Amino acid sequence: MSSQIDDYMRDPDKPLSEQYRLAALEWADA
C-alpha cells in the first residue's frame, strides 16, 4: 500500500489537500 500512497503524494496534478485525503483513505483502509 505504501507505494500507492507515495504515488498520491508525488502526483503533481493533485492539490496537497487531495493528496493527503487520498492517503488518509488508504491508511484508514489498510
Secondary structure as UniProt FT lines:
FT   HELIX           2..10
FT   TURN            12..13
FT   HELIX           16..29
//
